[in-house]
Amino acid sequence: MFALLIDAATRSLALAFVVWIAIAVLRPRDPQLQLTIWRVVLIAALLMPLALLCLPLLASGARLPESMPLQTELINAVSRVEWHDRGGVFYLAVAAAMFLRELVSLCRGWQVARRAVSLTLTDAPDLHVRSGIDILSPVTFGSTVLLPADSAGWSTAKRRAVIAHESKHVANGDFYFRLAARLYRAFFWFDPLAWILPRHLMLLEEQVSDDAGAGAMSDRAAYAALLLSLADRSSVGSRDVAMTGGTLEQRIERLLDPDKASRPVTRRRRIVISLLMMPFITYATAAGVDAAAYRCRQRAGDERSFVTSFGNCSAPASSPTLPLSLPSYPPASRRSGETGTVVLQLLVRADGGVETVRVVRSSGYAQLDDAAADEAHRWRMTPGSVGGRPIDSWGRFAVTFQLAR
């Protein structure tokens, strides 16, 4: 499983690199366009493990012919689950701690929002706004804008700019994307992209909202001064989504520098950006290429390989260099005279260990099925391969329980 996460992280890092090159070459100044692109990267990174896991499952879903001869595959015992090693335990401990931290922060933010008093603004009647003494700086929590208790005494221009800024956060769903980015960081904490991407997304989200706020104020310098006046404030439990955020210097510099102001992106630049994304699309579909090669079959215990347009593919098989072992015959089944053949579908890792065991055809007796599945978890195999490279792949194997006469 950890190998799957590393593979997903590597592919996501490759995607981010391609996007970074495209943006560095074309230099689009529209933060909304950049935000959209990097959100696509985030979504792809979140879905990458699921894609790498589901593609082989879909590719290996075809049924074996019922008339196909079945032969018992007996493999040597090994460790059952990869997560039992020290590396897996360490990964889970760090991921759990980071996830718990995000959960605590989310609960604190929810409590602050719940204690706040609902407000109705005449210039934004459809916006859900709440105000409370625990809120020290304007912030968006979910689809709700939270304002400090002293916001009632703000000038009309200041209130209009703040509402425009926070309304843009709500319209863009920034809170939910930031939550997704932090969850990605919690589960992929070992990946540099998981730390860089959330901060960069937050900067772009704030720049988009700053443009809305400065537009409402009609004076970028005055709006920059407003941000500075809020710089010492923080929102309890929701610091990462406060209006001033952790990127204040870059935002102020952008507001005061006319050369860094947003410019609309032409259609030509959008087309060029799309073309520069093609190398990643080709790389990402390598997962589908590998999955298509997982259609290798095993007949009568004999390895069969075939050549597709993707290269030579071989199915997982028992290792000829290791002694074979039989599953224990359940005593109750032996006394009852239960016999039969269990067909198992196994996900064999590239290192030869068995990751997943499924009973695809029962022997007719639950105890025999369980005994075969338990033994299969301990098997060690020769992994499947594509072009000579070991891969995680699926294969079907049979275990026959037969009593001596």
C-alpha positions in Angstrom: 0.0 0.0 0.0 2.8 2.4 0.8 4.3 1.7 -2.6 1.0 2.8 -4.1 1.2 6.1 -2.2 4.7 6.7 -3.3 3.8 6.0 -6.9 0.8 8.4 -6.7 3.0 11.1 -5.1 5.6 10.7 -7.9 3.0 11.1 -10.6 1.5 14.1 -8.8 4.9 15.7 -8.5 5.5 15.2 -12.2 2.2 16.9 -13.0 3.1 19.8 -10.7 6.4 20.2 -12.5 4.8 20.3 -15.9 2.3 22.9 -14.7 5.1 25.0 -13.1 7.1 25.0 -16.4 4.0 26.0 -18.4 3.3 28.9 -16.0 6.9 30.0 -15.8 7.1 30.1 -19.6 3.8 31.8 -20.3 3.6 34.0 -17.1 -0.1 34.4 -17.0 -1.0 37.3 -14.7 -4.6 36.4 -14.0 -4.6 34.7 -10.5 -8.0 33.2 -11.2 -6.6 31.2 -14.1 -3.5 30.1 -12.1 -5.8 29.2 -9.3 -8.0 27.0 -11.5 -4.9 25.3 -12.9 -3.4 24.5 -9.5 -6.8 23.3 -8.2 -6.8 20.8 -11.1 -3.4 19.7 -9.9 -4.8 19.2 -6.3 -7.8 17.2 -7.5 -5.5 15.0 -9.7 -3.2 14.5 -6.7 -6.1 13.5 -4.5 -7.5 11.1 -7.1 -4.2 9.6 -8.2 -4.1 6.8 -5.6 -7.7 5.9 -6.4 -6.9 5.8 -10.1 -3.9 3.7 -9.7 -5.9 1.3 -7.5 -9.0 1.1 -9.6 -7.5 0.8 -13.1 -5.9 -2.6 -12.4 -9.2 -3.8 -10.7 -11.2 -2.9 -13.8 -8.6 -4.4 -16.1 -8.6 -7.7 -14.2 -12.4 -8.0 -13.9 -12.9 -10.5 -16.8 -14.0 -14.0 -15.7 -12.1 -17.1 -16.3 -13.9 -19.8 -18.4 -15.7 -22.3 -16.3 -14.0 -25.1 -18.2 -10.5 -23.9 -17.4 -8.5 -26.5 -15.5 -7.6 -25.5 -12.0 -4.4 -26.5 -10.1 -3.4 -25.9 -6.6 -0.8 -23.1 -6.1 1.2 -23.5 -3.0 3.6 -20.8 -2.0 6.0 -20.2 1.0 4.8 -18.2 4.0 5.8 -14.6 4.4 4.6 -11.5 6.3 0.9 -10.9 5.7 0.5 -7.1 5.7 3.1 -4.6 4.6 1.8 -2.0 7.1 3.2 -4.2 10.0 6.8 -3.1 9.3 8.3 -0.1 11.0 8.0 2.2 8.0 4.3 1.6 7.7 3.7 2.2 11.4 5.7 5.4 11.3 3.8 6.7 8.3 0.4 5.9 9.9 1.4 7.6 13.1 2.5 10.8 11.4 -0.6 10.8 9.1 -2.9 10.2 12.1 -1.4 13.0 14.1 -1.7 15.5 11.2 -5.2 14.4 10.5 -6.1 14.9 14.2 -4.6 18.3 14.1 -6.7 19.3 11.2 -9.8 17.9 12.8 -9.2 19.8 16.0 -8.7 23.1 14.1 -11.9 22.4 12.1 -13.9 21.8 15.4 -12.5 25.0 16.9 -13.5 27.0 13.9 -17.0 25.4 13.9 -17.4 26.3 17.6 -16.4 30.0 16.9 -18.9 30.1 14.0 -21.7 28.6 16.1 -21.3 31.1 18.9 -21.4 34.1 16.5 -24.5 36.1 16.0 -26.2 36.1 12.6 -26.2 39.4 10.7 -28.1 40.7 7.7 -26.3 43.2 5.5 -28.3 45.5 3.3 -25.7 45.6 0.5 -25.3 41.7 0.6 -28.7 40.3 1.7 -28.0 36.8 0.3 -24.6 36.4 2.0 -24.6 34.4 5.3 -22.7 36.7 7.8 -22.1 36.2 11.5 -20.3 38.3 14.1 -18.8 37.4 17.4 -16.3 38.5 20.1 -14.2 35.4 19.4 -13.6 36.6 15.8 -10.7 39.0 15.6 -10.2 39.2 11.8 -12.6 38.7 8.9 -12.7 35.1 7.9 -14.7 32.6 5.8 -15.8 29.3 7.4 -17.6 27.1 5.0 -20.0 29.4 3.2 -20.3 31.8 6.1 -18.5 35.1 6.5 -17.4 35.8 10.1 -16.8 39.4 11.1 -15.3 40.8 14.3 -17.7 42.3 16.9 -16.4 45.8 16.2 -17.2 45.6 12.5 -20.4 47.5 13.2 -18.2 50.6 13.7 -16.3 50.3 10.4 -16.6 52.8 7.7 -18.8 52.0 4.7 -15.8 51.8 2.4 -13.9 49.4 4.7 -17.0 47.2 5.2 -17.7 47.1 1.5 -14.1 46.0 0.7 -14.0 43.3 3.4 -17.4 41.9 2.3 -16.2 41.9 -1.4 -13.1 40.1 -0.4 -14.8 37.4 1.7 -17.7 37.1 -0.8 -15.1 36.1 -3.4 -13.8 33.4 -1.0 -17.4 32.0 -0.7 -18.1 32.2 -4.4 -14.8 30.3 -5.2 -15.3 27.7 -2.5 -11.9 28.5 -1.1 -12.6 27.1 2.4 -13.4 23.6 1.0 -10.4 23.6 -1.4 -8.1 24.6 1.5 -9.6 21.8 3.6 -8.9 19.4 0.8 -5.3 20.7 0.4 -4.7 20.2 4.2 -6.1 16.7 4.1 -3.8 16.0 1.1 -0.9 17.3 3.2 -1.9 15.0 6.1 -1.9 11.8 4.1 1.0 12.7 1.8 3.2 14.4 4.4 6.3 12.8 3.0 5.8 14.5 -0.4 7.2 18.0 -0.8 4.3 18.9 -3.1 1.9 18.3 -0.2 3.5 21.2 1.7 4.1 23.6 -1.2 0.8 23.3 -3.0 -1.5 24.3 0.0 0.5 27.5 0.6 0.6 28.4 -3.1 -3.2 27.8 -3.4 -3.8 30.0 -0.4 -1.7 32.8 -1.9 -3.6 32.7 -5.2 -7.0 32.6 -3.4 -6.1 35.7 -1.5 -4.9 37.4 -4.6 -8.2 36.7 -6.4 -10.1 38.0 -3.3 -7.8 41.0 -3.0 -8.7 42.0 -6.6 -12.3 41.9 -5.6 -11.7 43.9 -2.4 -9.5 46.5 -4.1 -12.1 46.9 -6.9 -14.8 47.6 -4.3 -12.6 50.3 -2.8 -11.4 51.7 -6.1 -8.0 52.3 -4.6 -5.4 49.6 -4.4 -3.2 51.6 -2.0 -6.0 52.2 0.4 -6.9 48.5 0.3 -3.3 47.6 1.0 -3.5 49.9 4.0 -6.6 48.1 5.1 -4.8 44.8 5.0 -2.0 46.2 7.1 -4.5 47.4 9.7 -5.8 43.9 10.0 -2.3 42.3 10.1 -2.1 41.9 13.8 -5.5 40.2 14.1 -6.1 36.4 13.9 -9.2 34.3 13.9 -9.3 31.6 16.6 -9.3 28.1 15.1 -9.2 29.4 11.5 -5.9 31.2 11.0 -5.2 29.6 7.7 -8.3 31.3 6.2 -8.1 34.7 7.9 -8.3 37.7 5.5 -4.7 38.7 6.2 -3.4 35.1 5.9 0.3 34.1 6.0 1.2 35.7 2.7 0.7 39.4 3.5 4.0 40.7 2.2 3.5 39.2 -1.3 0.0 40.5 -1.4 0.9 44.0 -0.4 3.7 44.1 -2.9 1.4 42.9 -5.7 -1.2 45.5 -4.8 1.2 48.4 -4.8 3.1 47.3 -8.0 1.2 48.2 -11.2 3.4 45.8 -13.2 2.1 42.9 -11.1 -1.6 43.7 -11.5 -3.8 41.1 -13.0 -4.2 41.0 -16.7 -6.8 39.0 -18.6 -5.4 35.8 -20.3 -5.9 35.6 -24.1 -7.3 32.6 -25.8 -4.0 32.0 -27.5 -2.3 31.6 -24.1 -4.9 29.2 -22.8 -4.4 27.0 -25.9 -0.6 27.0 -25.4 -1.0 26.1 -21.7 -3.2 23.2 -22.7 -0.7 22.0 -25.2 2.1 22.1 -22.5 -0.1 19.9 -20.3 0.0 17.1 -22.8 3.3 15.5 -21.6 1.7 15.0 -18.2 -1.5 13.5 -19.7 0.8 11.0 -21.5 2.6 10.2 -18.3 -0.5 9.8 -16.3 -2.1 7.4 -18.7 0.9 5.1 -18.1 -1.3 3.9 -15.2 -3.9 2.8 -17.8 -1.2 1.2 -19.9 0.0 -0.9 -16.9 -3.6 -1.7 -16.1 -4.3 -3.0 -19.6 -1.3 -5.3 -19.3 -2.9 -6.9 -16.1 -5.1 -9.0 -18.3 -2.5 -11.7 -18.2 -4.1 -15.1 -17.4 -2.8 -18.2 -15.7 -4.0 -21.7 -16.9 -3.4 -24.9 -15.1 -0.6 -23.4 -13.0 1.4 -22.7 -16.2 2.6 -19.1 -16.8 1.2 -17.6 -20.0 2.4 -14.3 -21.3 1.2 -12.4 -24.3 2.4 -9.4 -26.3 0.2 -6.4 -26.6 0.9 -3.0 -28.0 2.1 -2.1 -24.6 4.8 -4.8 -24.4 5.4 -8.2 -22.9 3.3 -9.1 -19.9 3.5 -12.0 -17.6 1.1 -13.1 -14.8 2.0 -13.7 -11.2 2.9 -17.3 -10.5 4.3 -19.6 -7.8 8.1 -19.3 -7.3 10.0 -22.4 -8.5 12.8 -21.7 -6.0 10.7 -21.9 -2.9 9.2 -24.9 -1.2 5.4 -25.3 -1.4 3.1 -25.3 1.5 -0.5 -26.5 1.9 -3.2 -24.7 3.9 -4.2 -26.5 7.1 -7.3 -28.7 6.6 -9.9 -27.5 9.1 -10.5 -30.4 11.6 -14.3 -29.9 11.5 -14.3 -30.0 7.7 -12.1 -33.2 7.8 -14.5 -34.9 10.2 -17.5 -33.9 8.1 -15.9 -35.1 4.9 -16.0 -31.6 3.3 -14.0 -31.3 0.0 -13.9 -28.9 -2.8 -11.8 -26.3 -4.8 -11.6 -22.6 -3.8 -10.7 -20.1 -6.6 -8.9 -17.1 -5.2 -8.1 -13.7 -6.9 -4.9 -12.3 -5.5 -3.3 -8.9 -5.8 0.4 -9.7 -5.8 2.8 -6.8 -5.1 5.9 -6.2 -7.1 8.0 -7.6 -4.2 6.1 -10.9 -4.4 3.9 -10.5 -1.3 0.2 -10.8 -1.4 -1.7 -7.6 -0.8 -5.4 -8.6 -1.3 -7.2 -12.0 -1.3 -10.7 -12.5 -2.7 -12.8 -15.6 -3.0 -14.2 -15.5 -6.5 -15.6 -19.1 -6.4 -16.4 -20.9 -3.2 -15.8 -24.5 -2.5 -19.3 -24.7 -1.0 -18.0 -24.7 2.5 -17.1 -21.5 4.4 -14.4 -23.1 6.6 -12.5 -24.3 3.5 -12.8 -20.9 1.9 -11.4 -19.2 5.0 -8.6 -21.6 5.4 -7.5 -21.1 1.8 -7.8 -17.3 2.1 -5.8 -17.2 5.3 -3.0 -19.3 3.8 -3.0 -17.1 0.7 -2.2 -14.0 2.7 1.1 -15.6 3.7 2.1 -16.8 0.2 5.2 -15.5 -1.5 5.1 -15.4 -5.3 7.0 -14.5 -8.5 5.3 -11.1 -9.3 3.8 -10.3 -12.6 5.7 -8.1 -15.0 5.4 -5.8 -17.9 8.4 -5.6 -20.2 10.5 -7.4 -17.6 9.6 -4.9 -14.9 7.9 -6.3 -11.8 4.5 -4.7 -11.1 1.5 -5.0 -8.8 -0.8 -7.4 -10.6 -3.8 -9.6 -10.2 -4.0 -13.4 -10.8 -6.4 -16.2 -10.1 -5.3 -19.4 -8.2 -7.1 -22.5 -7.0 -6.7 -24.5 -3.8 -8.1 -28.0 -3.7 -9.1 -29.7 -0.5 -9.3 -33.5 -1.0 -9.4 -36.3 1.6 -7.3 -39.4 1.1 -9.3 -42.5 0.3 
